[in-house]
């Protein structure tokens, strides 16, 4: 599939890319090669191939939850730079 210079300019505009006109021809060739490669993938018979759900072969280690030691409310607030009764006081971020 051949990508022309107008298509390159339109794609660059949509992707917010800037480039000089001298590199438009190289980009056109590169994108045409990519699309040709994708077209080759469409020719492959994938009728009996199961779809991938993940690229990793790792398995999650599922284990029982255990109740552990937790900070009490006062210990959690002990090192707070500023506090307001039972809560952390933080700077306002929205007006």
N, CA, C and O atoms as a CHARMM CRD file, in Angstrom:
* protein
*
  380
    1    1 UNK  N      0.84500  -1.16900   0.00000 PROA 1      0.00000
    2    1 UNK  CA     0.00000   0.00000   0.00000 PROA 1      0.00000
    3    1 UNK  C      0.89200   1.23400   0.00000 PROA 1      0.00000
    4    1 UNK  O      1.81400   1.33100   0.81000 PROA 1      0.00000
    5    2 UNK  N      0.63500   2.14900  -0.87400 PROA 2      0.00000
    6    2 UNK  CA     1.44800   3.34600  -1.03700 PROA 2      0.00000
    7    2 UNK  C      0.81900   4.50700  -0.26800 PROA 2      0.00000
    8    2 UNK  O     -0.36500   4.80100  -0.42800 PROA 2      0.00000
    9    3 UNK  N      1.61600   5.15200   0.55700 PROA 3      0.00000
   10    3 UNK  CA     1.19100   6.33100   1.30700 PROA 3      0.00000
   11    3 UNK  C      1.77900   7.55500   0.61400 PROA 3      0.00000
   12    3 UNK  O      2.99200   7.63300   0.42100 PROA 3      0.00000
   13    4 UNK  N      0.93700   8.50200   0.24200 PROA 4      0.00000
   14    4 UNK  CA     1.43300   9.69300  -0.44500 PROA 4      0.00000
   15    4 UNK  C      1.75600  10.80800   0.55500 PROA 4      0.00000
   16    4 UNK  O      1.49000  10.68300   1.75000 PROA 4      0.00000
   17    5 UNK  N      2.33100  11.89000   0.04600 PROA 5      0.00000
   18    5 UNK  CA     2.77800  12.98900   0.91100 PROA 5      0.00000
   19    5 UNK  C      1.60900  13.67100   1.61000 PROA 5      0.00000
   20    5 UNK  O      1.74700  14.11400   2.75100 PROA 5      0.00000
   21    6 UNK  N      0.46400  13.76300   0.94500 PROA 6      0.00000
   22    6 UNK  CA    -0.70800  14.38400   1.58600 PROA 6      0.00000
   23    6 UNK  C     -1.17700  13.55600   2.77500 PROA 6      0.00000
   24    6 UNK  O     -1.55700  14.11100   3.80600 PROA 6      0.00000
   25    7 UNK  N     -1.15300  12.24200   2.64200 PROA 7      0.00000
   26    7 UNK  CA    -1.53900  11.37100   3.75700 PROA 7      0.00000
   27    7 UNK  C     -0.56000  11.51800   4.91500 PROA 7      0.00000
   28    7 UNK  O     -0.95700  11.52900   6.08100 PROA 7      0.00000
   29    8 UNK  N      0.71700  11.63100   4.58400 PROA 8      0.00000
   30    8 UNK  CA     1.73500  11.82000   5.62500 PROA 8      0.00000
   31    8 UNK  C      1.47900  13.12100   6.38500 PROA 8      0.00000
   32    8 UNK  O      1.55400  13.14600   7.61400 PROA 8      0.00000
   33    9 UNK  N      1.17700  14.20100   5.66200 PROA 9      0.00000
   34    9 UNK  CA     0.90300  15.47900   6.31200 PROA 9      0.00000
   35    9 UNK  C     -0.34100  15.39200   7.20500 PROA 9      0.00000
   36    9 UNK  O     -0.36000  15.93100   8.31200 PROA 9      0.00000
   37   10 UNK  N     -1.36600  14.71300   6.71400 PROA 10     0.00000
   38   10 UNK  CA    -2.59600  14.58400   7.50100 PROA 10     0.00000
   39   10 UNK  C     -2.34700  13.76300   8.77000 PROA 10     0.00000
   40   10 UNK  O     -2.80200  14.13800   9.85000 PROA 10     0.00000
   41   11 UNK  N     -1.62900  12.65000   8.64300 PROA 11     0.00000
   42   11 UNK  CA    -1.30900  11.80700   9.80500 PROA 11     0.00000
   43   11 UNK  C     -0.46000  12.59400  10.79900 PROA 11     0.00000
   44   11 UNK  O     -0.68400  12.51900  12.00700 PROA 11     0.00000
   45   12 UNK  N      0.51200  13.34700  10.29300 PROA 12     0.00000
   46   12 UNK  CA     1.37000  14.14800  11.17200 PROA 12     0.00000
   47   12 UNK  C      0.54900  15.20600  11.90300 PROA 12     0.00000
   48   12 UNK  O      0.77500  15.46200  13.08500 PROA 12     0.00000
   49   13 UNK  N     -0.39300  15.81500  11.21000 PROA 13     0.00000
   50   13 UNK  CA    -1.25100  16.82300  11.85500 PROA 13     0.00000
   51   13 UNK  C     -2.09200  16.17900  12.95300 PROA 13     0.00000
   52   13 UNK  O     -2.18800  16.71800  14.05500 PROA 13     0.00000
   53   14 UNK  N     -2.69800  15.03700  12.66300 PROA 14     0.00000
   54   14 UNK  CA    -3.53500  14.35800  13.65500 PROA 14     0.00000
   55   14 UNK  C     -2.72800  13.89300  14.85900 PROA 14     0.00000
   56   14 UNK  O     -3.22300  13.90500  15.98600 PROA 14     0.00000
   57   15 UNK  N     -1.47600  13.48100  14.61900 PROA 15     0.00000
   58   15 UNK  CA    -0.62100  13.00100  15.69900 PROA 15     0.00000
   59   15 UNK  C      0.17600  14.13300  16.34500 PROA 15     0.00000
   60   15 UNK  O      0.98100  13.88900  17.24400 PROA 15     0.00000
   61   16 UNK  N     -0.04000  15.35300  15.89900 PROA 16     0.00000
   62   16 UNK  CA     0.66300  16.52400  16.42000 PROA 16     0.00000
   63   16 UNK  C      2.18500  16.37500  16.27600 PROA 16     0.00000
   64   16 UNK  O      2.94800  16.70500  17.18400 PROA 16     0.00000
   65   17 UNK  N      2.60000  15.86900  15.10900 PROA 17     0.00000
   66   17 UNK  CA     4.02300  15.70200  14.81400 PROA 17     0.00000
   67   17 UNK  C      4.48400  16.82300  13.89200 PROA 17     0.00000
   68   17 UNK  O      3.73100  17.29800  13.04100 PROA 17     0.00000
   69   18 UNK  N      5.72100  17.23300  14.07600 PROA 18     0.00000
   70   18 UNK  CA     6.30300  18.22800  13.18700 PROA 18     0.00000
   71   18 UNK  C      7.51500  17.61000  12.50300 PROA 18     0.00000
   72   18 UNK  O      8.31700  16.92700  13.14000 PROA 18     0.00000
   73   19 UNK  N      7.64000  17.85300  11.20900 PROA 19     0.00000
   74   19 UNK  CA     8.78600  17.35700  10.45900 PROA 19     0.00000
   75   19 UNK  C      8.99600  18.25600   9.25900 PROA 19     0.00000
   76   19 UNK  O      8.09000  18.97600   8.84100 PROA 19     0.00000
   77   20 UNK  N     10.18700  18.20800   8.71300 PROA 20     0.00000
   78   20 UNK  CA    10.45700  19.00600   7.52700 PROA 20     0.00000
   79   20 UNK  C     10.05300  18.22000   6.27900 PROA 20     0.00000
   80   20 UNK  O      9.96500  16.99200   6.31100 PROA 20     0.00000
   81   21 UNK  N      9.81400  18.92500   5.20300 PROA 21     0.00000
   82   21 UNK  CA     9.32300  18.30100   3.97700 PROA 21     0.00000
   83   21 UNK  C     10.32100  17.32700   3.37400 PROA 21     0.00000
   84   21 UNK  O      9.93200  16.41700   2.64100 PROA 21     0.00000
   85   22 UNK  N     11.61500  17.50700   3.67500 PROA 22     0.00000
   86   22 UNK  CA    12.61800  16.60600   3.10700 PROA 22     0.00000
   87   22 UNK  C     12.50600  15.19400   3.68400 PROA 22     0.00000
   88   22 UNK  O     12.91400  14.22700   3.04000 PROA 22     0.00000
   89   23 UNK  N     11.96000  15.07200   4.88300 PROA 23     0.00000
   90   23 UNK  CA    11.82000  13.74300   5.46900 PROA 23     0.00000
   91   23 UNK  C     10.46600  13.10100   5.15300 PROA 23     0.00000
   92   23 UNK  O     10.22400  11.95900   5.54400 PROA 23     0.00000
   93   24 UNK  N      9.59100  13.80900   4.45800 PROA 24     0.00000
   94   24 UNK  CA     8.27000  13.26400   4.12500 PROA 24     0.00000
   95   24 UNK  C      8.38600  12.03100   3.23100 PROA 24     0.00000
   96   24 UNK  O      7.62600  11.07600   3.39100 PROA 24     0.00000
   97   25 UNK  N      9.32000  12.04500   2.30600 PROA 25     0.00000
   98   25 UNK  CA     9.48200  10.88400   1.40800 PROA 25     0.00000
   99   25 UNK  C      9.95200   9.65600   2.16200 PROA 25     0.00000
  100   25 UNK  O      9.46400   8.55600   1.90500 PROA 25     0.00000
  101   26 UNK  N     10.88800   9.81800   3.08900 PROA 26     0.00000
  102   26 UNK  CA    11.34700   8.69000   3.89300 PROA 26     0.00000
  103   26 UNK  C     10.21300   8.16400   4.77400 PROA 26     0.00000
  104   26 UNK  O     10.03600   6.95400   4.91200 PROA 26     0.00000
  105   27 UNK  N      9.44600   9.08400   5.37200 PROA 27     0.00000
  106   27 UNK  CA     8.31800   8.65900   6.19600 PROA 27     0.00000
  107   27 UNK  C      7.29100   7.91000   5.35500 PROA 27     0.00000
  108   27 UNK  O      6.71100   6.92400   5.81000 PROA 27     0.00000
  109   28 UNK  N      7.07300   8.37000   4.15000 PROA 28     0.00000
  110   28 UNK  CA     6.13400   7.71300   3.24400 PROA 28     0.00000
  111   28 UNK  C      6.58300   6.28700   2.93700 PROA 28     0.00000
  112   28 UNK  O      5.77600   5.35800   2.96800 PROA 28     0.00000
  113   29 UNK  N      7.86700   6.11700   2.64200 PROA 29     0.00000
  114   29 UNK  CA     8.39700   4.76800   2.36800 PROA 29     0.00000
  115   29 UNK  C      8.27100   3.87700   3.59900 PROA 29     0.00000
  116   29 UNK  O      7.84200   2.72700   3.49500 PROA 29     0.00000
  117   30 UNK  N      8.64800   4.41100   4.77700 PROA 30     0.00000
  118   30 UNK  CA     8.60200   3.61600   6.00900 PROA 30     0.00000
  119   30 UNK  C      7.17800   3.18900   6.35100 PROA 30     0.00000
  120   30 UNK  O      6.94500   2.03300   6.70600 PROA 30     0.00000
  121   31 UNK  N      6.22800   4.11500   6.24800 PROA 31     0.00000
  122   31 UNK  CA     4.84400   3.77200   6.56800 PROA 31     0.00000
  123   31 UNK  C      4.26200   2.79900   5.54800 PROA 31     0.00000
  124   31 UNK  O      3.45900   1.93700   5.90500 PROA 31     0.00000
  125   32 UNK  N      4.65300   2.92600   4.30300 PROA 32     0.00000
  126   32 UNK  CA     4.20000   1.97400   3.27900 PROA 32     0.00000
  127   32 UNK  C      4.72300   0.58000   3.58200 PROA 32     0.00000
  128   32 UNK  O      3.99600  -0.40100   3.42500 PROA 32     0.00000
  129   33 UNK  N      5.97900   0.48100   4.01700 PROA 33     0.00000
  130   33 UNK  CA     6.54500  -0.82400   4.38100 PROA 33     0.00000
  131   33 UNK  C      5.80200  -1.43100   5.56200 PROA 33     0.00000
  132   33 UNK  O      5.54900  -2.63600   5.58200 PROA 33     0.00000
  133   34 UNK  N      5.45200  -0.60800   6.54400 PROA 34     0.00000
  134   34 UNK  CA     4.72600  -1.10100   7.71300 PROA 34     0.00000
  135   34 UNK  C      3.36500  -1.63800   7.29400 PROA 34     0.00000
  136   34 UNK  O      2.96500  -2.72200   7.71800 PROA 34     0.00000
  137   35 UNK  N      2.65400  -0.88600   6.46400 PROA 35     0.00000
  138   35 UNK  CA     1.32800  -1.32800   6.03000 PROA 35     0.00000
  139   35 UNK  C      1.41200  -2.57400   5.15200 PROA 35     0.00000
  140   35 UNK  O      0.53500  -3.43500   5.22300 PROA 35     0.00000
  141   36 UNK  N      2.45500  -2.68500   4.32400 PROA 36     0.00000
  142   36 UNK  CA     2.64900  -3.90700   3.53700 PROA 36     0.00000
  143   36 UNK  C      2.87400  -5.10700   4.43800 PROA 36     0.00000
  144   36 UNK  O      2.36700  -6.19400   4.16000 PROA 36     0.00000
  145   37 UNK  N      3.62800  -4.92400   5.51300 PROA 37     0.00000
  146   37 UNK  CA     3.87500  -6.01100   6.45600 PROA 37     0.00000
  147   37 UNK  C      2.57600  -6.43900   7.14400 PROA 37     0.00000
  148   37 UNK  O      2.33600  -7.63200   7.33400 PROA 37     0.00000
  149   38 UNK  N      1.74700  -5.47500   7.51200 PROA 38     0.00000
  150   38 UNK  CA     0.45800  -5.79700   8.13600 PROA 38     0.00000
  151   38 UNK  C     -0.42700  -6.54800   7.15500 PROA 38     0.00000
  152   38 UNK  O     -1.14800  -7.46400   7.54900 PROA 38     0.00000
  153   39 UNK  N     -0.38100  -6.17800   5.89700 PROA 39     0.00000
  154   39 UNK  CA    -1.15100  -6.90000   4.87200 PROA 39     0.00000
  155   39 UNK  C     -0.68900  -8.35000   4.76400 PROA 39     0.00000
  156   39 UNK  O     -1.50900  -9.24400   4.55000 PROA 39     0.00000
  157   40 UNK  N      0.61000  -8.59400   4.90800 PROA 40     0.00000
  158   40 UNK  CA     1.10900  -9.97100   4.89300 PROA 40     0.00000
  159   40 UNK  C      0.53300 -10.75700   6.06900 PROA 40     0.00000
  160   40 UNK  O      0.22400 -11.94100   5.93500 PROA 40     0.00000
  161   41 UNK  N      0.39100 -10.10500   7.21200 PROA 41     0.00000
  162   41 UNK  CA    -0.18900 -10.79000   8.36500 PROA 41     0.00000
  163   41 UNK  C     -1.63600 -11.18800   8.10900 PROA 41     0.00000
  164   41 UNK  O     -2.09000 -12.21700   8.60900 PROA 41     0.00000
  165   42 UNK  N     -2.36200 -10.39000   7.33900 PROA 42     0.00000
  166   42 UNK  CA    -3.74400 -10.71700   7.02600 PROA 42     0.00000
  167   42 UNK  C     -3.86100 -11.97400   6.16700 PROA 42     0.00000
  168   42 UNK  O     -4.92500 -12.59400   6.13800 PROA 42     0.00000
  169   43 UNK  N     -2.79900 -12.36300   5.47000 PROA 43     0.00000
  170   43 UNK  CA    -2.82200 -13.53800   4.61500 PROA 43     0.00000
  171   43 UNK  C     -2.61900 -14.83600   5.39300 PROA 43     0.00000
  172   43 UNK  O     -2.85200 -15.91800   4.85500 PROA 43     0.00000
  173   44 UNK  N     -2.19400 -14.74400   6.63500 PROA 44     0.00000
  174   44 UNK  CA    -1.91600 -15.93000   7.43800 PROA 44     0.00000
  175   44 UNK  C     -3.22400 -16.54200   7.92600 PROA 44     0.00000
  176   44 UNK  O     -4.12600 -15.83300   8.37400 PROA 44     0.00000
  177   45 UNK  N     -3.31700 -17.88000   7.83300 PROA 45     0.00000
  178   45 UNK  CA    -4.50400 -18.58800   8.29200 PROA 45     0.00000
  179   45 UNK  C     -4.44600 -18.74000   9.81000 PROA 45     0.00000
  180   45 UNK  O     -3.58500 -19.44500  10.33600 PROA 45     0.00000
  181   46 UNK  N     -5.35800 -18.08200  10.50600 PROA 46     0.00000
  182   46 UNK  CA    -5.39600 -18.14900  11.97000 PROA 46     0.00000
  183   46 UNK  C     -6.68900 -18.80300  12.45100 PROA 46     0.00000
  184   46 UNK  O     -7.14000 -18.55100  13.56900 PROA 46     0.00000
  185   47 UNK  N     -7.27800 -19.63700  11.61100 PROA 47     0.00000
  186   47 UNK  CA    -8.56800 -20.24400  11.91800 PROA 47     0.00000
  187   47 UNK  C     -8.54900 -21.05500  13.20900 PROA 47     0.00000
  188   47 UNK  O     -9.46500 -20.92600  14.02100 PROA 47     0.00000
  189   48 UNK  N     -7.53000 -21.88600  13.42100 PROA 48     0.00000
  190   48 UNK  CA    -7.49300 -22.77100  14.59000 PROA 48     0.00000
  191   48 UNK  C     -6.49600 -22.30800  15.65500 PROA 48     0.00000
  192   48 UNK  O     -5.99500 -23.11800  16.43500 PROA 48     0.00000
  193   49 UNK  N     -6.21300 -21.01500  15.68400 PROA 49     0.00000
  194   49 UNK  CA    -5.26700 -20.47900  16.64600 PROA 49     0.00000
  195   49 UNK  C     -6.05200 -19.77700  17.74900 PROA 49     0.00000
  196   49 UNK  O     -6.86500 -18.89000  17.48800 PROA 49     0.00000
  197   50 UNK  N     -5.79400 -20.19100  18.97700 PROA 50     0.00000
  198   50 UNK  CA    -6.49000 -19.57400  20.11400 PROA 50     0.00000
  199   50 UNK  C     -5.93500 -18.17400  20.34700 PROA 50     0.00000
  200   50 UNK  O     -4.72600 -17.96700  20.24800 PROA 50     0.00000
  201   51 UNK  N     -6.79500 -17.21400  20.65300 PROA 51     0.00000
  202   51 UNK  CA    -6.30200 -15.85300  20.90200 PROA 51     0.00000
  203   51 UNK  C     -5.50800 -15.78400  22.20200 PROA 51     0.00000
  204   51 UNK  O     -5.77700 -16.51500  23.15500 PROA 51     0.00000
  205   52 UNK  N     -4.52200 -14.88800  22.21700 PROA 52     0.00000
  206   52 UNK  CA    -3.73200 -14.67100  23.42400 PROA 52     0.00000
  207   52 UNK  C     -4.49700 -13.77500  24.38200 PROA 52     0.00000
  208   52 UNK  O     -5.14100 -12.81200  23.96500 PROA 52     0.00000
  209   53 UNK  N     -4.42300 -14.09200  25.64900 PROA 53     0.00000
  210   53 UNK  CA    -4.99700 -13.19800  26.64400 PROA 53     0.00000
  211   53 UNK  C     -3.90500 -12.42700  27.35600 PROA 53     0.00000
  212   53 UNK  O     -4.17300 -11.38200  27.94900 PROA 53     0.00000
  213   54 UNK  N     -2.68100 -12.92400  27.30800 PROA 54     0.00000
  214   54 UNK  CA    -1.55300 -12.24200  27.92200 PROA 54     0.00000
  215   54 UNK  C     -0.26800 -12.69600  27.23700 PROA 54     0.00000
  216   54 UNK  O     -0.20200 -13.79900  26.69300 PROA 54     0.00000
  217   55 UNK  N      0.73100 -11.85500  27.26500 PROA 55     0.00000
  218   55 UNK  CA     2.01300 -12.20600  26.67300 PROA 55     0.00000
  219   55 UNK  C      2.94800 -12.81100  27.71100 PROA 55     0.00000
  220   55 UNK  O      4.03400 -13.28100  27.36900 PROA 55     0.00000
  221   56 UNK  N      2.54700 -12.80200  28.94500 PROA 56     0.00000
  222   56 UNK  CA     3.39400 -13.28400  30.02200 PROA 56     0.00000
  223   56 UNK  C      3.01800 -14.71400  30.38600 PROA 56     0.00000
  224   56 UNK  O      1.84200 -15.07700  30.38000 PROA 56     0.00000
  225   57 UNK  N      4.00700 -15.50600  30.69800 PROA 57     0.00000
  226   57 UNK  CA     3.73800 -16.88000  31.12100 PROA 57     0.00000
  227   57 UNK  C      3.70500 -16.99000  32.64700 PROA 57     0.00000
  228   57 UNK  O      3.54500 -18.08300  33.19100 PROA 57     0.00000
  229   58 UNK  N      3.85500 -15.86300  33.33000 PROA 58     0.00000
  230   58 UNK  CA     3.84100 -15.88000  34.78800 PROA 58     0.00000
  231   58 UNK  C      2.42800 -16.12600  35.30400 PROA 58     0.00000
  232   58 UNK  O      1.44200 -15.72300  34.68700 PROA 58     0.00000
  233   59 UNK  N      2.35500 -16.79000  36.44000 PROA 59     0.00000
  234   59 UNK  CA     1.07400 -17.08700  37.06700 PROA 59     0.00000
  235   59 UNK  C      1.01200 -16.33600  38.39000 PROA 59     0.00000
  236   59 UNK  O      1.98300 -16.31800  39.14700 PROA 59     0.00000
  237   60 UNK  N     -0.13300 -15.71900  38.66400 PROA 60     0.00000
  238   60 UNK  CA    -0.27800 -15.00400  39.92900 PROA 60     0.00000
  239   60 UNK  C     -0.22000 -15.97500  41.09200 PROA 60     0.00000
  240   60 UNK  O     -0.81300 -17.05200  41.04600 PROA 60     0.00000
  241   61 UNK  N      0.48700 -15.59200  42.11600 PROA 61     0.00000
  242   61 UNK  CA     0.58200 -16.40100  43.32400 PROA 61     0.00000
  243   61 UNK  C     -0.58500 -16.03000  44.22700 PROA 61     0.00000
  244   61 UNK  O     -0.53000 -15.03400  44.94800 PROA 61     0.00000
  245   62 UNK  N     -1.64500 -16.84000  44.18300 PROA 62     0.00000
  246   62 UNK  CA    -2.82400 -16.56500  44.98600 PROA 62     0.00000
  247   62 UNK  C     -2.64300 -17.21400  46.34900 PROA 62     0.00000
  248   62 UNK  O     -2.37400 -18.41200  46.43600 PROA 62     0.00000
  249   63 UNK  N     -2.78600 -16.44300  47.40000 PROA 63     0.00000
  250   63 UNK  CA    -2.63500 -16.97200  48.74300 PROA 63     0.00000
  251   63 UNK  C     -3.70900 -16.37800  49.64100 PROA 63     0.00000
  252   63 UNK  O     -4.32900 -15.37100  49.30000 PROA 63     0.00000
  253   64 UNK  N     -3.91600 -16.98700  50.75200 PROA 64     0.00000
  254   64 UNK  CA    -4.92900 -16.54500  51.69700 PROA 64     0.00000
  255   64 UNK  C     -4.53700 -15.20200  52.29700 PROA 64     0.00000
  256   64 UNK  O     -3.35900 -14.94400  52.54400 PROA 64     0.00000
  257   65 UNK  N     -5.51700 -14.35900  52.52500 PROA 65     0.00000
  258   65 UNK  CA    -5.27500 -13.10100  53.22400 PROA 65     0.00000
  259   65 UNK  C     -5.08800 -13.39000  54.70200 PROA 65     0.00000
  260   65 UNK  O     -5.78300 -14.22600  55.28000 PROA 65     0.00000
  261   66 UNK  N     -4.13900 -12.68700  55.30300 PROA 66     0.00000
  262   66 UNK  CA    -3.90800 -12.84000  56.73600 PROA 66     0.00000
  263   66 UNK  C     -4.01200 -11.47000  57.39000 PROA 66     0.00000
  264   66 UNK  O     -3.50800 -10.47800  56.86400 PROA 66     0.00000
  265   67 UNK  N     -4.66200 -11.42800  58.52700 PROA 67     0.00000
  266   67 UNK  CA    -4.76800 -10.18600  59.28000 PROA 67     0.00000
  267   67 UNK  C     -3.44600  -9.96100  59.98300 PROA 67     0.00000
  268   67 UNK  O     -2.95600 -10.83400  60.69900 PROA 67     0.00000
  269   68 UNK  N     -2.87000  -8.78800  59.77600 PROA 68     0.00000
  270   68 UNK  CA    -1.59000  -8.47500  60.40700 PROA 68     0.00000
  271   68 UNK  C     -1.72000  -7.27400  61.31100 PROA 68     0.00000
  272   68 UNK  O     -2.81500  -6.76000  61.54100 PROA 68     0.00000
  273   69 UNK  N     -0.58900  -6.83700  61.81800 PROA 69     0.00000
  274   69 UNK  CA    -0.55200  -5.67300  62.69800 PROA 69     0.00000
  275   69 UNK  C     -0.84300  -4.41900  61.88900 PROA 69     0.00000
  276   69 UNK  O     -0.26300  -4.22500  60.82100 PROA 69     0.00000
  277   70 UNK  N     -1.72600  -3.57300  62.38000 PROA 70     0.00000
  278   70 UNK  CA    -2.06400  -2.32000  61.72300 PROA 70     0.00000
  279   70 UNK  C     -1.85000  -1.16500  62.68300 PROA 70     0.00000
  280   70 UNK  O     -1.94100  -1.32600  63.90000 PROA 70     0.00000
  281   71 UNK  N     -1.56600   0.00000  62.12000 PROA 71     0.00000
  282   71 UNK  CA    -1.38800   1.19300  62.94700 PROA 71     0.00000
  283   71 UNK  C     -2.73300   1.63100  63.50300 PROA 71     0.00000
  284   71 UNK  O     -3.75800   1.56100  62.82500 PROA 71     0.00000
  285   72 UNK  N     -2.70800   2.07800  64.73500 PROA 72     0.00000
  286   72 UNK  CA    -3.92600   2.69200  65.25900 PROA 72     0.00000
  287   72 UNK  C     -3.99800   4.11800  64.73400 PROA 72     0.00000
  288   72 UNK  O     -3.02400   4.63400  64.18600 PROA 72     0.00000
  289   73 UNK  N     -5.14600   4.75000  64.90100 PROA 73     0.00000
  290   73 UNK  CA    -5.40400   6.05900  64.31900 PROA 73     0.00000
  291   73 UNK  C     -4.39200   7.10500  64.79400 PROA 73     0.00000
  292   73 UNK  O     -3.87700   7.87300  63.98200 PROA 73     0.00000
  293   74 UNK  N     -4.11400   7.14400  66.03900 PROA 74     0.00000
  294   74 UNK  CA    -3.20300   8.15100  66.59100 PROA 74     0.00000
  295   74 UNK  C     -1.78000   7.94200  66.09500 PROA 74     0.00000
  296   74 UNK  O     -1.08700   8.91700  65.80300 PROA 74     0.00000
  297   75 UNK  N     -1.32600   6.69400  65.99200 PROA 75     0.00000
  298   75 UNK  CA     0.03300   6.42500  65.49000 PROA 75     0.00000
  299   75 UNK  C      0.16400   6.81600  64.01900 PROA 75     0.00000
  300   75 UNK  O      1.22200   7.26900  63.58300 PROA 75     0.00000
  301   76 UNK  N     -0.90200   6.63900  63.26900 PROA 76     0.00000
  302   76 UNK  CA    -0.86800   7.01300  61.85500 PROA 76     0.00000
  303   76 UNK  C     -0.73900   8.50900  61.66100 PROA 76     0.00000
  304   76 UNK  O     -0.10200   8.96100  60.71000 PROA 76     0.00000
  305   77 UNK  N     -1.33100   9.27100  62.54200 PROA 77     0.00000
  306   77 UNK  CA    -1.27900  10.73100  62.42800 PROA 77     0.00000
  307   77 UNK  C     -0.11000  11.35500  63.17400 PROA 77     0.00000
  308   77 UNK  O      0.08200  12.56900  63.10400 PROA 77     0.00000
  309   78 UNK  N      0.66400  10.56500  63.87800 PROA 78     0.00000
  310   78 UNK  CA     1.73100  11.07700  64.74400 PROA 78     0.00000
  311   78 UNK  C      2.74500  11.92800  63.98100 PROA 78     0.00000
  312   78 UNK  O      3.16900  12.96600  64.48900 PROA 78     0.00000
  313   79 UNK  N      3.14200  11.51800  62.78100 PROA 79     0.00000
  314   79 UNK  CA     4.17500  12.23600  62.02700 PROA 79     0.00000
  315   79 UNK  C      3.61000  13.17100  60.96100 PROA 79     0.00000
  316   79 UNK  O      4.35600  13.66100  60.11400 PROA 79     0.00000
  317   80 UNK  N      2.32400  13.42100  60.99100 PROA 80     0.00000
  318   80 UNK  CA     1.71700  14.31500  60.00100 PROA 80     0.00000
  319   80 UNK  C      2.22900  15.73500  60.21500 PROA 80     0.00000
  320   80 UNK  O      2.24100  16.21200  61.35000 PROA 80     0.00000
  321   81 UNK  N      2.65700  16.43200  59.14200 PROA 81     0.00000
  322   81 UNK  CA     3.12400  17.80000  59.31100 PROA 81     0.00000
  323   81 UNK  C      2.02300  18.71500  59.85100 PROA 81     0.00000
  324   81 UNK  O      2.28400  19.58300  60.68500 PROA 81     0.00000
  325   82 UNK  N      0.80800  18.52000  59.38000 PROA 82     0.00000
  326   82 UNK  CA    -0.33300  19.27600  59.89200 PROA 82     0.00000
  327   82 UNK  C     -1.51100  18.32100  59.98400 PROA 82     0.00000
  328   82 UNK  O     -1.67800  17.43800  59.14300 PROA 82     0.00000
  329   83 UNK  N     -2.32200  18.50700  61.01000 PROA 83     0.00000
  330   83 UNK  CA    -3.49200  17.67100  61.15500 PROA 83     0.00000
  331   83 UNK  C     -4.64100  18.49300  61.69300 PROA 83     0.00000
  332   83 UNK  O     -4.45500  19.54200  62.31000 PROA 83     0.00000
  333   84 UNK  N     -5.82600  17.98800  61.44300 PROA 84     0.00000
  334   84 UNK  CA    -7.03600  18.66500  61.88500 PROA 84     0.00000
  335   84 UNK  C     -7.87400  17.61000  62.60500 PROA 84     0.00000
  336   84 UNK  O     -8.61500  16.85900  61.97200 PROA 84     0.00000
  337   85 UNK  N     -7.75400  17.56100  63.88800 PROA 85     0.00000
  338   85 UNK  CA    -8.43700  16.56500  64.72400 PROA 85     0.00000
  339   85 UNK  C     -8.02900  15.16100  64.28400 PROA 85     0.00000
  340   85 UNK  O     -6.94100  14.70100  64.63000 PROA 85     0.00000
  341   86 UNK  N     -8.88100  14.47800  63.53100 PROA 86     0.00000
  342   86 UNK  CA    -8.61000  13.08500  63.15600 PROA 86     0.00000
  343   86 UNK  C     -8.13800  12.91200  61.72000 PROA 86     0.00000
  344   86 UNK  O     -8.13600  11.78700  61.22000 PROA 86     0.00000
  345   87 UNK  N     -7.73500  13.98900  61.03100 PROA 87     0.00000
  346   87 UNK  CA    -7.41300  13.90300  59.60700 PROA 87     0.00000
  347   87 UNK  C     -6.09500  14.60600  59.29700 PROA 87     0.00000
  348   87 UNK  O     -5.65100  15.48000  60.04100 PROA 87     0.00000
  349   88 UNK  N     -5.46200  14.19800  58.15400 PROA 88     0.00000
  350   88 UNK  CA    -4.31200  14.92600  57.63800 PROA 88     0.00000
  351   88 UNK  C     -4.80800  16.24000  57.05600 PROA 88     0.00000
  352   88 UNK  O     -5.87000  16.28500  56.43600 PROA 88     0.00000
  353   89 UNK  N     -4.04700  17.30300  57.25300 PROA 89     0.00000
  354   89 UNK  CA    -4.37900  18.58300  56.61700 PROA 89     0.00000
  355   89 UNK  C     -3.39100  18.75700  55.47300 PROA 89     0.00000
  356   89 UNK  O     -2.17700  18.69900  55.66500 PROA 89     0.00000
  357   90 UNK  N     -3.93800  18.97300  54.27300 PROA 90     0.00000
  358   90 UNK  CA    -3.10900  19.12300  53.07100 PROA 90     0.00000
  359   90 UNK  C     -3.46700  20.45500  52.40500 PROA 90     0.00000
  360   90 UNK  O     -4.55100  20.99200  52.63200 PROA 90     0.00000
  361   91 UNK  N     -2.54700  20.99200  51.57400 PROA 91     0.00000
  362   91 UNK  CA    -2.84800  22.23600  50.87600 PROA 91     0.00000
  363   91 UNK  C     -4.01100  22.04800  49.88800 PROA 91     0.00000
  364   91 UNK  O     -4.19000  20.97200  49.31800 PROA 91     0.00000
  365   92 UNK  N     -4.78400  23.10300  49.70300 PROA 92     0.00000
  366   92 UNK  CA    -5.89000  23.08300  48.74800 PROA 92     0.00000
  367   92 UNK  C     -5.32600  22.98000  47.34400 PROA 92     0.00000
  368   92 UNK  O     -4.37600  23.68700  47.00800 PROA 92     0.00000
  369   93 UNK  N     -5.89400  22.11400  46.51800 PROA 93     0.00000
  370   93 UNK  CA    -5.40500  21.96500  45.14100 PROA 93     0.00000
  371   93 UNK  C     -6.40600  22.49800  44.12600 PROA 93     0.00000
  372   93 UNK  O     -6.02600  22.77700  42.98800 PROA 93     0.00000
  373   94 UNK  N     -7.64600  22.64500  44.49300 PROA 94     0.00000
  374   94 UNK  CA    -8.67100  23.19000  43.59300 PROA 94     0.00000
  375   94 UNK  C     -9.25300  24.45300  44.21200 PROA 94     0.00000
  376   94 UNK  O     -9.42800  24.55000  45.42600 PROA 94     0.00000
  377   95 UNK  N     -9.54200  25.39200  43.36700 PROA 95     0.00000
  378   95 UNK  CA   -10.16200  26.63300  43.83800 PROA 95     0.00000
  379   95 UNK  C    -11.65800  26.50000  43.81400 PROA 95     0.00000
  380   95 UNK  O    -12.36800  27.43900  44.17400 PROA 95     0.00000
